[in-house]
């Protein structure tokens, strides 16, 4: 599992698009035919980016990852997500 994000202060500069296009090129160069990803349903900006890049929603899931608690511990939290796919 890998996560990619652009920090808030660096958004709207084309970095997300550049990251995705670079990743897709690496995958194409290695013969990968399609790519899938999961994106939180509440992450409208990322969903718009992926749609612009040619990804389609193909399903849904619940992704779980640890999030920090005020005491510094990590607690697993469920996040409803769209599954998206693109043919390379």
C-alpha positions in Angstrom: 0.0 0.0 0.0 1.3 3.5 -0.9 -0.1 6.9 -0.3 0.6 10.0 -2.2 -0.4 13.5 -1.3 0.5 17.1 -2.1 0.7 19.2 1.1 -1.9 22.0 1.3 0.6 24.8 0.8 1.9 23.3 -2.5 -1.5 22.5 -4.2 -2.8 24.1 -7.4 0.7 24.1 -8.9 0.3 21.0 -11.1 2.4 18.8 -8.7 -0.3 16.1 -8.3 -0.7 15.9 -12.1 3.0 15.7 -12.6 3.4 13.0 -9.9 0.6 10.9 -11.5 1.9 11.3 -15.0 5.4 10.3 -13.9 4.1 7.2 -12.1 2.0 6.2 -15.1 5.0 6.5 -17.4 7.1 4.3 -15.1 4.3 1.7 -15.1 3.8 1.9 -18.9 7.6 1.5 -19.4 7.4 -1.7 -17.4 4.5 -3.1 -19.4 1.7 -2.5 -17.0 -1.6 -2.3 -18.8 -3.8 -0.6 -16.3 -3.6 1.1 -12.9 -6.1 1.2 -10.0 -6.3 3.4 -6.9 -8.5 4.2 -4.0 -9.4 7.8 -3.0 -11.4 8.9 -0.1 -15.0 9.8 -1.1 -14.7 13.2 0.7 -11.5 14.1 -1.3 -13.3 16.1 -4.1 -10.1 17.7 -5.4 -8.3 14.4 -5.8 -11.3 12.8 -7.5 -11.5 15.7 -9.9 -7.8 15.3 -10.7 -8.1 11.6 -11.3 -11.1 12.1 -13.6 -9.2 14.7 -15.6 -6.4 12.2 -16.0 -8.8 9.5 -17.3 -9.7 7.4 -14.2 -13.2 6.0 -13.9 -14.9 4.9 -10.7 -15.2 1.2 -10.8 -16.3 0.4 -7.2 -16.0 1.4 -3.6 -14.3 0.2 -0.5 -13.4 1.1 3.0 -9.7 1.8 3.5 -8.2 1.7 7.0 -5.1 3.5 8.1 -3.7 4.7 11.4 -4.3 8.3 12.5 -2.6 10.1 15.4 -4.5 10.6 18.6 -3.9 13.6 20.9 -1.9 11.4 23.2 0.5 10.5 20.4 -0.9 6.9 19.9 -2.1 5.7 16.5 -5.7 4.5 16.1 -6.9 2.7 12.9 -9.7 4.7 11.2 -12.0 3.6 8.4 -12.3 5.8 5.4 -15.0 5.2 2.7 -13.2 5.3 -0.7 -13.9 5.1 -4.4 -11.9 2.6 -6.4 -10.8 4.1 -9.6 -9.1 2.6 -12.7 -7.4 3.7 -15.9 -6.1 1.8 -18.8 -2.5 2.8 -19.7 
